[in-house]
Amino acid sequence: MRVMIIGGGIGGLCLAHGLRGAGIDVGVYERTRARTDWLQGYRIHINPDGCRALHRCLPARGWAAFDSTAGDAGGGFGFYDRRLRRLALLEPEMLTPAADDPVGRHRSVSRMRLREVLLDGLGEALHEGREFVRYEHTEDGRLRAHFADGGTAVGDLLVGADGANSRVRQQYLPELRRFDTGVVAIAGRYPLTAESEARLPVELTSGAASILTPRSDSLFAATWRGGPRTGVGKAGSVDTGDYVLWGYSAARSAFPPDLHDLDGEALRALVSERIDGWADALRILVTGADLASVNALALKSMPTLRPWPSTTVTLIGDAIHNMTPMAGIGANTALRDAAVLTRALTDAGPDDVLAAVTAYEEQMRGYANRAIAQSLRNARQAASDARLPRLAFGTTLKIAQAVPPLKRALFAGLGS
Ligand SMILES: Cc1cc2nc3c(=O)[nH]c(=O)nc-3n(C[C@H](O)[C@H](O)[C@H](O)COP(=O)(O)OP(=O)(O)OC[C@H]3O[C@@H](n4cnc5c(N)ncnc54)[C@H](O)[C@@H]3O)c2cc1C
């Protein structure tokens, strides 16, 4: 059996390791030779599911490299009002229920370092500079992939791991399209040095903070520390030291129509204007962002996935369940797909690829639909103009903070 994976991103590369580890012949076809998009400069949160999937798929050396490069995603999660008055704080212990599990815990890792770890050891299985265009079924029941350079490759299973705008999905499930949630997020990075850190209160420099407002907008901040600084990585983009990531979200109608033409400076000024009158520290956070890191993102999402008949073409990661970044679980779900598909193909054996794909897709739709729903709920809440639920949520948080058992009950399962 030969598996062709289209796309060498987080999900595709993890799957390639898993399959190679199981002795399955695999080829990964990635269109770029170096990733340089703005996201590469950011760190990513890998939750216990994502860590377990990496542990299952990576060879021992790859796992050790990941483990040593990943920082602790520690710190609590605080809810505040616009004046930065605390409504509730979820302590780190509440968010890390599996603290004694050396594998399944929360970590933060630079995307660039994660990519380097995932690229390592794939050898000839990795084909860079190969842009997938389309596939066809061959007369002997196999699949042929066509690439932009005119070349082709043949295999028994084709896995689309080619991200949110997946060409594999466009050909295979053309009716399945992402929709615009109507929510826009502007995000930036506030670099942390001894001097810049001194300008912010501890609420904004440890863990994560969600700023709730009675209006139809919100601000999120998360501190990313730890993990070695790698300077300029092999992929060519600049890796960063410690920083606070902030993201301001509101309905699209709250922004000017030319939002996506604005540069970092104009976007930063726009957010600063929108949070006029909020706590000074929040304005310092926004105006202190590194201009090159400020970007606007129209949040899109897949609808709920309905079953389709399984074949020898399948999809993993953003290609099938792209979701808003508001739950921080897109990559974790892609990694989980890689582990579940590896297990299904290993259990079914080479003669029953279809049974393996069916088992994978059934399981994947369950957890992917839950993840899509959660990230959509978060995105809509962040920009909702329903004043009453916002006030009610704020009040609930304050009460929960005063009654610890209620707080535990309210947020049970949040960190798992
Ligand atoms: C601002 C932001 C923050 C986020 N933070 C988090 C977080 O903290 N935790 C988390 O779990 N998730 C996070 N996510 C989501 C996460 O980035 C994605 O879910 C994840 O990258 C998906 O992985 P993937 O392998 O499916 O796709 P990708 O990583 O997008 O990889 C797809 C690959 O396919 C290649 N490709 C595309 N088309 C072709 C083609 N035609 N031929 C060949 N190759 C092709 C691309 O070059 C790319 O390498 C965040 C997303 C955003 C936008």
The ligand as an SDF file (V2000), in Angstrom:
LIG
                    3D

 53 58  0  0  0  0  0  0  0  0999 V2000
   -4.0950   33.2520   14.3220 C   0  0  0  0  0  0  0  0  0  0  0  0
   -4.1980   31.7660   14.4500 C   0  0  0  0  0  0  0  0  0  0  0  0
   -3.8030   31.1530   15.6460 C   0  0  0  0  0  0  0  0  0  0  0  0
   -3.9450   29.7720   15.8100 C   0  0  0  0  0  0  0  0  0  0  0  0
   -3.5450   29.2020   17.0000 N   0  0  0  0  0  0  0  0  0  0  0  0
   -3.7100   27.8820   17.1800 C   0  0  0  0  0  0  0  0  0  0  0  0
   -3.3330   27.2560   18.4270 C   0  0  0  0  0  0  0  0  0  0  0  0
   -2.8020   27.8950   19.3510 O   0  0  0  0  0  0  0  0  0  0  0  0
   -3.5610   25.9130   18.5540 N   0  0  0  0  0  0  0  0  0  0  0  0
   -4.1180   25.1830   17.5520 C   0  0  0  0  0  0  0  0  0  0  0  0
   -4.3250   23.9750   17.7480 O   0  0  0  0  0  0  0  0  0  0  0  0
   -4.4320   25.7300   16.3660 N   0  0  0  0  0  0  0  0  0  0  0  0
   -4.2460   27.0480   16.1410 C   0  0  0  0  0  0  0  0  0  0  0  0
   -4.5760   27.5980   14.9370 N   0  0  0  0  0  0  0  0  0  0  0  0
   -5.0600   26.7310   13.8390 C   0  0  0  0  0  0  0  0  0  0  0  0
   -3.9080   26.0310   13.1120 C   0  0  0  0  0  0  0  0  0  0  0  0
   -2.9900   26.9850   12.6110 O   0  0  0  0  0  0  0  0  0  0  0  0
   -4.4290   25.1800   11.9530 C   0  0  0  0  0  0  0  0  0  0  0  0
   -5.5660   24.4700   12.3370 O   0  0  0  0  0  0  0  0  0  0  0  0
   -3.3480   24.1910   11.4850 C   0  0  0  0  0  0  0  0  0  0  0  0
   -2.2640   24.8780   10.9340 O   0  0  0  0  0  0  0  0  0  0  0  0
   -3.9330   23.2100   10.4610 C   0  0  0  0  0  0  0  0  0  0  0  0
   -2.9480   22.3110   10.0550 O   0  0  0  0  0  0  0  0  0  0  0  0
   -3.0520   21.5900    8.6490 P   0  0  0  0  0  0  0  0  0  0  0  0
   -1.8800   20.6900    8.5440 O   0  0  0  0  0  0  0  0  0  0  0  0
   -4.4040   21.0400    8.4610 O   0  0  0  0  0  0  0  0  0  0  0  0
   -2.9540   22.7760    7.5740 O   0  0  0  0  0  0  0  0  0  0  0  0
   -1.7270   23.7500    7.3000 P   0  0  0  0  0  0  0  0  0  0  0  0
   -0.8460   23.8620    8.4880 O   0  0  0  0  0  0  0  0  0  0  0  0
   -2.3450   24.9910    6.7250 O   0  0  0  0  0  0  0  0  0  0  0  0
   -0.9000   23.0100    6.1720 O   0  0  0  0  0  0  0  0  0  0  0  0
   -1.3710   22.8490    4.8600 C   0  0  0  0  0  0  0  0  0  0  0  0
   -0.1820   22.6210    3.9580 C   0  0  0  0  0  0  0  0  0  0  0  0
   -0.6290   22.2750    2.6570 O   0  0  0  0  0  0  0  0  0  0  0  0
    0.1530   22.9660    1.6970 C   0  0  0  0  0  0  0  0  0  0  0  0
   -0.6400   23.0780    0.4700 N   0  0  0  0  0  0  0  0  0  0  0  0
   -1.7360   23.8400    0.2580 C   0  0  0  0  0  0  0  0  0  0  0  0
   -2.2030   23.6610   -0.9900 N   0  0  0  0  0  0  0  0  0  0  0  0
   -1.3800   22.7680   -1.5910 C   0  0  0  0  0  0  0  0  0  0  0  0
   -1.3400   22.1870   -2.9020 C   0  0  0  0  0  0  0  0  0  0  0  0
   -2.2370   22.5080   -3.8390 N   0  0  0  0  0  0  0  0  0  0  0  0
   -0.3700   21.2820   -3.1630 N   0  0  0  0  0  0  0  0  0  0  0  0
    0.5670   20.9400   -2.2270 C   0  0  0  0  0  0  0  0  0  0  0  0
    0.5830   21.4810   -0.9820 N   0  0  0  0  0  0  0  0  0  0  0  0
   -0.3890   22.3740   -0.6590 C   0  0  0  0  0  0  0  0  0  0  0  0
    0.4640   24.3130    2.3580 C   0  0  0  0  0  0  0  0  0  0  0  0
    1.5910   24.9450    1.7820 O   0  0  0  0  0  0  0  0  0  0  0  0
    0.6980   23.8770    3.8090 C   0  0  0  0  0  0  0  0  0  0  0  0
    2.0320   23.5280    4.0500 O   0  0  0  0  0  0  0  0  0  0  0  0
   -4.4530   28.9820   14.7530 C   0  0  0  0  0  0  0  0  0  0  0  0
   -4.8210   29.5820   13.5390 C   0  0  0  0  0  0  0  0  0  0  0  0
   -4.7000   30.9560   13.3860 C   0  0  0  0  0  0  0  0  0  0  0  0
   -5.1110   31.5750   12.0790 C   0  0  0  0  0  0  0  0  0  0  0  0
  1  2  1  0
  2  3  1  0
  2 52  2  0
  3  4  2  0
  4  5  1  0
  4 50  1  0
  5  6  2  0
  6  7  1  0
  6 13  1  0
  7  8  2  0
  7  9  1  0
  9 10  1  0
 10 11  2  0
 10 12  1  0
 12 13  2  0
 13 14  1  0
 14 15  1  0
 14 50  1  0
 15 16  1  0
 16 17  1  0
 16 18  1  0
 18 19  1  0
 18 20  1  0
 20 21  1  0
 20 22  1  0
 22 23  1  0
 23 24  1  0
 24 25  2  0
 24 26  1  0
 24 27  1  0
 27 28  1  0
 28 29  2  0
 28 30  1  0
 28 31  1  0
 31 32  1  0
 32 33  1  0
 33 34  1  0
 33 48  1  0
 34 35  1  0
 35 36  1  0
 35 46  1  0
 36 37  1  0
 36 45  1  0
 37 38  2  0
 38 39  1  0
 39 40  1  0
 39 45  2  0
 40 41  1  0
 40 42  2  0
 42 43  1  0
 43 44  2  0
 44 45  1  0
 46 47  1  0
 46 48  1  0
 48 49  1  0
 50 51  2  0
 51 52  1  0
 52 53  1  0
M  END
$$$$
